[in-house]
Amino acid sequence: MKTASPSKATAYIGWAPDPWSLRVQSTTSFDVSDAQGYKVDGYTTVDLLGSYQLPVGTLSFSIENLFDRDYTTVWGQRAPLYYSPGYGPASLYDYKGRGRTFGLNYSVLF
């Protein structure tokens, strides 16, 4: 599986009672395989995003990969085909996706 890219889909539901805005979204990267038997495993992550409108500015927050899903990125699954064993063992190229990540932001438009 050296060239094809897996399909992705994102679905979300939002709720926005003033001054809040909340959104839960799910992103899925689907499995894909080729005629040679190489396979890229898919994965699904869920994110929570929100914001609160202040008198001056907006406070936003996010929790990405809400359920702390352990997965290997598409490149992490492909890299061993290109580099292993010539440049090291396959485990050297096992690039994991980001775990649960928190974000906080304050912005003012002027």
N, C-alpha and C positions, 0 to 999 in steps of 0.2 A: 504494500500500500504506500507507494512512494509519491504518487502525484494527486490522487483524488482527494477532495476536501469533503468532510462530512456535512450533511445538511443540518441546519439549526432552526429551532422554532422558539419563540418567546410568547408567553401568554401572561396577562396581568389583570388585576382587578384593583380599582382605585376607589377611594372615598374622600370627598373634599368638603366637609362642613367648615365654613369659615370660622376661624382663621387657620384651620388645619388642612393638611393634604397628606393622605396616607396611600401607600401602594404596596401590594405584594406581587412579585413577579417570579415566574419560573422560566428558566432557559434550559433547553434540552439540545444536546449535540448527539445526533443519532449514530448508531453503529454503521460502519461501512466496510466492505471487504472487496477484494479483487479476485481475478481468475487464478492468480498464483497462490491464493490461500492466505495472503496477508490480511489482517483485520485491525481496524481502529475501533476500540470500544467507546461507546457513547457514555454520556453522563448527564445528570440533571442537577442544577443548583437553584436555590430559592433565595430571593433577596427581599428585604423590607426597607422601604424608603419613605421618608416623611419630611414635612416641613411645617413651620409655624410662622405665620406672618406677624411680626412685631410692629409696634407703632413706627419704628424706623428700622427697616431691614427685614431680612428673613433668616430664620434659624433652620437649617436642614440637617438631617441625620440619615445614616444608612447602616444597615447590617447586611453585608454581602456574604453569600454562602451561609445563610442563616442556620442551617442544620449541620454546618461544619463537615460537609461531604468530602471524603477523601477520594481524589481522582487524579489520574495522570493526564496531562495535556496532550493534545493531538501531536505536537512536535515531540513530546516525551515518548510517545508510542512509535513514532517514525524514526527518530534519530538513531536507535540501535541498528536499523537496516542500513543506514549510511556509514556509520562509524565503528560499529562493533563487529568483529573483535579487533580490527586493525588499529584502532585508537583507544582501546580499553574495553573492559567488560560492559555488557548491556546495562548493568545497574548504574553505571556512571552517567547514563543518559536518561534516567528515569525522572523526568521533570514533573514534579507534582503541581497541581493547581493550587491557587491560594486558598488557605483555610478561611475560617470565619474572620471577616474584616469589618472593623467599625469605622465610621466616618462622621465627622461633625464639621459644619460649615456655617459661617455667618456672612451674609452679603448685603450690601446696600447699593441700590441703583441711584445714580445721580446724573 
